[in-house]
Amino acid sequence: LSICITFPTEYVKTQLQLDEKANPPKYRGINDCVKQTVQGHGVRGLYRGLSSLLYGSIPKSAVRFGIFEFLSNHAKDESGRLDSTRGMLCGLGAGVMEAVLVVCPMETVKVKFIHDQTSAKPKYRGFYHGVREIVREQGIRGTYQGLTATVLKQGSNQAIRFFVMTSLKNWYKGDDPTKAMNPLVTGMFGAIAGAASVFGNTPLDVIKTRMQGLEAHKYKSTLDCAVKIMRYEGLAAFYKGTVPRLGRVCLDVALVFIIYEEVVKFLNVVWKTD
């Protein structure tokens, strides 16, 4: 649900990140991007690439929280407390695994679909047709563009989020690790963790988007992409799409952490693990 509500901000973020200063730029900002998209493709144009995120959202969350639970259960101290540093390392492990198993192909398809819509002759007619064409033209590797950038982005993403979340939870619970958390508090902490990850790793997100776009052949590697963005577009280009990304990520992370905490509570009751 949160993906469907917030996807237009993800679309705008991706278009702004793909928009190169050297080319010249197609969009003057967020409002101009929305206006041009709606004029050219209708409101539905703002939802281009949604299907890949929807199909990938459940396996992505399953891998992320499954790996985090597995790692954190081995990293907790005798009282059942997970400290911030260990929370960050567990988050890093979860982020790297979700990047390799789910996020990279999902994001590559999303970025290609969004980029394709601005082409003179869009060639992807829908999700299955698009994936089939990508695989036919480039093989399975075509869905794994920008893997290094995705691993760096997702690893740092979850490291930051789980570090902030673990720190806030430990502060809230004080000396009592079993203290229950109100879903609203969890949501607020999740939004703060989401915002921290946006400010902390948007440069990696910009590089990842460029490495997965239709113009990715211009870059020899992740490092080459970073160097070229810096040389031709300057430091500000690494923060393209920060504002629309902020809105989507804060809501998304807040909801996901609320659901995660409530599911864990439910499973603890069902399996009497407490």
N, C-alpha and C positions, 0 to 999 in steps of 0.2 A: 504493500500500500504506500509506504513512504517513498519507494522508488517512483511509482506512478505519479505521486503528488509533486515530487521535486525534480523529475527528469528534465523539464525544460531548462532548469539552471545548469544541469550537467551538460546538456546540448550546447548552451551558450558558452559555458566554460571551455568545452572542447573546440568549438569554432574559433574562439578568441585565441586559444593556444596554438591552433594551426595557422592562424593568420600572420603571415610573415611581414615584417617591416620592409624587407628588401624587395617585396614582390610587385607592386605596393599593397598596403593593407586594404582589405575588402570592407572591414567594419570600423566605424568610428568609436564604438563602445558597446556596452550591454544593450541599451535601448535600440541602437541602430541594427544590431545583429538580430534582435527579436523582430523588428519592423521589416527588415529585408526578407527574413525567413517566412514570415506570415504572408507578405505580399507575393512571394514567389511560389510558396508551397502550401499556404493555408496554415491553420493552427496545428494540423497534423505534422507539419514539417518540424515542429519543435520536439516531436517525439520520435524522430528518426534515430534508430539504434537502440530504442527502449527494449526490444525483444531480447537482445543479447544479455542485457543486465538482468532482466526478469528470469530468464532460463538459468543464469549463473548464480543468482542471489542465494538460493537455498544451499547448493553445494559449497559455495564460498563461505557462508556463515557456519555450515557444519564442519568444514575443515578448520576454519579459524578457531572456533570455540572448542572443538574436539581436541585439537593439538594444544591449545592453551590450557585446557583442563588437565590433559595428560601431563604436560610439563610442570604446571603449577602444583599438582598433587605431589610431585617428587621434590619440589623446591620449597615447600612450606616448612616452617620450624615446628618444634614439638607442640606448641600451642595452637597450631593450625593457621598461623599468620604468615602471609606472603609479603616480604619487604619490597620496597619500590624498585630496587635494582634488579632483583630476581623477577619481579613482575615485568620489567622492561625486557629482560632477556627472554622470558617466556613469550612475550608479545612479538619479539623479533623472530623467534622460531616459528610462531604461528603465521606471521606475515610472509615469511619466505616460502613456507609450504603452500599457503593459499595462492601465492603468486605463480608458483610452478604448476600446481595441479589445476587451478581454475581461472585465476584472474587474468593471466596473460592472454590466453585465447579469447576470453570473454571481452576484454578491453580492446584487443586488436580488431575484432569484428565490429565493435561499437564505433571505434574511431574511423575505420574504413567506411562504414555506412554513413556517418555524419559528414566525412570529407567528400564522399561520392555525391552527396546531395548538392554540393556547390559546383560540381563539375559541369562542363558545357553539355555533356551527354551522360547523365547518370546511368550506370549499368546494372545496379543491384535492384531487383524487383521486390525482394522480400528477404526474410531471414534465411530460409533454407536455400533459396536461389543464390543469395549472396555468399553464404558459406561454401556452397558447391562450387561457385565460380572462383572464389579465393583459393580453395584447395586444388581445383583443376589447373589454375594458372601457376600457382606457387608451391603446391604440395602442402603437407601439414605444417611445414615451416612457415608458410604464409600466415597461419593463425598464431604463430609464436614470435612475431616481430617484437623487438624491444624487450626481450626477456630480461636482460641485465638491468635495464632501467626499471622494469616492472618489479623485479626482485628488490632492488634498492628502494623503490618507492613504497611497496607494500611492507617490506621489512621495517623501514623507518616509521611508516604510518602506524603500524600496530605496536611497535616499541614505544613510540610517543604516547599513543592512546592508553595502553595498558599501564605505562609508568604513571601517567597523570591519574588514571582511574584508581590504581592501587594506592597511590599516595593519598588521594582524597578519601578513599574508603578507610584506610588505616587511621587517618586524622579523625574521621567521623566516628569510628568505632572505639577509638581510644584504646583502653586496656582490655576491652571485651571483644574478641574476634567473632563471637557468636551473636553479637547485637544485630537485630533485624534492621533492614534498610527500607525506608518508604520508597515506593516506585518513583515518586516525584523527585526525591533527592537523587536517586540513581540516574534519572533522566537529566537532571541539572548537571551532575558530575560528568555524564556522558557527553553532553553538549560542550562543556569546558574542554574535555579530552579531545573531542572532534575539532574544536577551534585551534587547539594547540598543534594538532597534526597538520592542519591546513597551513598555518604560518610556518611550521617547521619544515614541511617538505613539498611545498608547491613547486619550487625549482625542479625537483625530480619528476613531478607530475607533468610539467611542461615538456621536459626532455622525453619522457615516456610517450606522450601524445605525438610528438614530432616523429619519433622512431616507429610509430604504428600507423602514421598517415600514409596517404597515397604518394607523397613525395619523399618517403623514407630512404629511397635509393641515393639521395644526395649526401647521406651521412655514412661514413665508413664504420663508425662505432658510436657507442654511447658518449664516450669522451669527445670524439670529433663533433658530435651534435652539440654538446655543451660549449665547446670552443667556438663553433660557428655562430651559435646564438649570441654569445658574449661579444664576438668580434663585429658582427653585422647589425645586431639589434640592441646591444647594451644590457646592463644589469636588470633594468625594469622588465624586460621580456620574460625573465624567469618567474615573474609574479603575475603573468597574464592569467585571467580567469579566477583570481583569488576571491573576489566578492561573490560571484555566483556559486563558486565551490563552497564557500563558507556557509551559505544558507542551507545547501543540500546536506553537507557533511554533518553539521551540528544536529539537525533534525534526525538524520539517518542513524548516527552513532547513539544519540539519546534513546531512540526507539529500540535499537538492537540490544543495547545494554539492559534496558528495562525487561525486554522479552527474555534475554539470557538469564538474568537474575531470577525472574519468576519461574522459568523452566527448571533451573537448578533447585529452587525451593520446593517445587512440586515433586521433582524426582527424589529429593531427600526425604520427603514425607512418604512417597510410594515405596521406596526401597529401604526406608528407615535407616539412612546412613548417618544421621546426626546422633 
